[in-house]
Amino acid sequence: MATNMGKIDRGLRLVIAAALLFVAFGTAMLGSGILFWIALVVAGVFTLTAFVGNCPLYRIVGLKTCQDC
């Protein structure tokens, strides 16, 4: 699987995932409803794609944020 995400993109995804997890678990802002679960799923997808370095949506759109791929 080819990498299509740069280091900055991957780092931002991890920061956003951490923020979503904090909002979901650390505050009562989302409660336990559908927004809680959406935040968890998005955080999981962002974390997985950041570690793998490949975003399927980028592949569909034809976007690459890495300079050396």
GUMI-960128 format. One record per residue (C-alpha): residue number from 0; residue in one letter; z, x, y. Coordinates in steps of 0.25 Angstrom, whole numbers, padded with zeros to 4 digits. Each point is the difference from the previous one (the first is absolute). Layout:
<pt NUM,'a',<Z,X,Y>>
...
This chain:
<pt 0,'m',<0000,0000,0000>>
<pt 1,'a',<-0005,0006,0013>>
<pt 2,'t',<0010,0001,0012>>
<pt 3,'n',<-0005,-0008,0012>>
<pt 4,'m',<0013,0001,0008>>
<pt 5,'g',<0005,0011,0010>>
<pt 6,'k',<0014,0006,0001>>
<pt 7,'i',<0003,-0008,0013>>
<pt 8,'d',<-0005,-0013,-0006>>
<pt 9,'r',<0009,0002,-0013>>
<pt 10,'g',<0012,0004,0009>>
<pt 11,'l',<-0002,-0012,0008>>
<pt 12,'r',<-0001,-0009,-0012>>
<pt 13,'l',<0013,0006,-0005>>
<pt 14,'v',<0007,-0003,0013>>
<pt 15,'i',<-0005,-0014,0001>>
<pt 16,'a',<0005,-0002,-0015>>
<pt 17,'a',<0014,0005,0003>>
<pt 18,'a',<0000,-0009,0013>>
<pt 19,'l',<-0004,-0012,-0009>>
<pt 20,'l',<0011,0003,-0010>>
<pt 21,'f',<0010,0002,0010>>
<pt 22,'v',<-0003,-0014,0007>>
<pt 23,'a',<-0001,-0006,-0014>>
<pt 24,'f',<0013,0005,-0005>>
<pt 25,'g',<0008,0005,0012>>
<pt 26,'t',<-0001,-0012,0009>>
<pt 27,'a',<0001,-0015,-0002>>
<pt 28,'m',<-0013,-0001,0008>>
<pt 29,'l',<-0009,-0004,-0012>>
<pt 30,'g',<0011,-0008,-0008>>
<pt 31,'s',<-0004,-0001,-0014>>
<pt 32,'g',<-0013,-0008,0001>>
<pt 33,'i',<-0015,0003,0000>>
<pt 34,'l',<0001,0010,0011>>
<pt 35,'f',<0010,0008,-0008>>
<pt 36,'w',<-0009,0001,-0012>>
<pt 37,'i',<-0013,0003,0009>>
<pt 38,'a',<0008,0011,0007>>
<pt 39,'l',<0003,0006,-0014>>
<pt 40,'v',<-0014,-0001,-0006>>
<pt 41,'v',<-0006,0006,0013>>
<pt 42,'a',<0010,0011,0000>>
<pt 43,'g',<-0003,0003,-0015>>
<pt 44,'v',<-0015,0000,0002>>
<pt 45,'f',<0002,0009,0012>>
<pt 46,'t',<0009,0010,-0008>>
<pt 47,'l',<-0009,0000,-0012>>
<pt 48,'t',<-0013,0003,0008>>
<pt 49,'a',<0007,0010,0009>>
<pt 50,'f',<0004,0008,-0013>>
<pt 51,'v',<-0013,-0002,-0007>>
<pt 52,'g',<-0008,0003,0013>>
<pt 53,'n',<-0010,-0010,-0003>>
<pt 54,'c',<-0001,-0014,0007>>
<pt 55,'p',<-0009,-0010,-0007>>
<pt 56,'l',<-0003,-0007,0012>>
<pt 57,'y',<-0005,0012,0007>>
<pt 58,'r',<-0010,0002,-0011>>
<pt 59,'i',<-0005,-0014,0001>>
<pt 60,'v',<-0002,0002,0016>>
<pt 61,'g',<-0005,0014,-0002>>
<pt 62,'l',<0011,0006,0009>>
<pt 63,'k',<0006,0014,-0003>>
<pt 64,'t',<0011,0006,0009>>
<pt 65,'c',<0001,0013,-0007>>
<pt 66,'q',<-0008,0012,0006>>
<pt 67,'d',<-0003,0008,-0012>>
<pt 68,'c',<-0004,-0011,-0010>>
